[in-house]
Amino acid sequence: MKVVISQFDLLESLKTVVRAVSGQNTLPVLGNILIRAEGKKVYFAATNLEISISTSIEAEVKNEGAITVPAKILTSYASLFGKGEEVELKASDGTTLEINSKESKTKIKGISAEEFPQISRVESGVKLEIPSGDFRKAVQQVAFSAQENSSRPILSGVFFKTKGKKLLIVATDSYRLSEKVLELKQEVTEIQSVIPVRAVLEADRLSMGIDNIAITISDNQVMFSAGGTELVSRLIDGQFPDYKQILPTSHKSVAKILREDFELAVRRVSIFAKENNQHMKLEFLNDGTLTVSTDSTQIGEERTTIPIKLEGATNIIALNTDYVLDLLSSLPGEENIIIELEGKLNPAVFKKEKDEDFIHLIMPLKM
């Protein structure tokens, strides 16, 4: 293998695929990036056996071939060339990568490309195409509700379900739940799949700056395609919780709150709630105010009151401050937040004022 590639293209390609490299590998080759020159392109790939990321870039290919090189070393080294500088990559003996520029020559020991796991593409299955802006907002509003290292693997995933022209994206850790509905351009075959939350978050990053993201879901794998980059992940086996049965069908109180005021109040309370397992009390009063407070702790206490528009009965509930702040952080562009309450033993329902396609639940704490 012998290619000439710009420093910018090399570094950007390495930064794209290196995110699939795990810091804890049972096989040394999994700590490497595969570089393969073929035709007029150079292909880069990395995998941890659960997800894989691959991308390609046009370059001057003098000799075809392939090699794998330690990911961290190569990425760090590539960042130290001058911007726009051309770099020659040359594989010698199948296990050494020579990197030559105007000012330097170096050799990095690698591993034969034959030892690198085969990365398969998802060719068949249900195919979706979604505007990247819509996809990224949905991920931002949903993925934080999953629990990546859950003892129940199904809760470390994001549930994708198609129905007609709608795509439901749902995540829960059993204490909170987010659901976002996206409109599709056309009807697709109905599917129900659970995708690891890490794969969904990586797909979100890959779609930055891209017009559309394509998603292909098969029986046991999913592939996200954004520009010239592809991410392939396994699906999580198991049945996603039947969350529809916990969605409240009625409420006694509906409050409209300025998101900025609410977030500031919760952040103040959270300073003291840390000493009380993030326990926060919300009191919705018919005088048009919301009192946000925490019980007295070793470091002090906080009680703040903000104006709201309340419809229905007065109400009170205790919630986890971290969960509320996670939600508010996922809705940066919203002016108002809607909260629906049935009672202190029922989940609090959060909605956006002008978006019926989003709902978030937080389970109550004991008073």
Beta strands, then each sheet from edge to edge (+ up, - down):
strand 1: 2-6
strand 2: 32-38
strand 3: 41-47
strand 4: 51-58
strand 5: 60-63
strand 6: 65-70
strand 7: 86-92
strand 8: 96-100
strand 9: 105-109
strand 10: 126-131
strand 11: 157-163
strand 12: 166-172
strand 13: 176-183
strand 14: 192-196
strand 15: 212-217
strand 16: 221-226
strand 17: 229-234
strand 18: 253-258
strand 19: 279-285
strand 20: 289-297
strand 21: 300-307
strand 22: 309-312
strand 23: 315-320
strand 24: 336-341
strand 25: 348-352
strand 26: 355-362
sheet 1: 5+ 1- 7+ 8- 9+
sheet 2: 6+ 2- 3+ 4- 17+ 16- 15+ 10-
sheet 3: 14+ 11- 12+ 13- 26+ 25- 24+ 18- 22+
sheet 4: 21+ 20- 19+ 23-
end
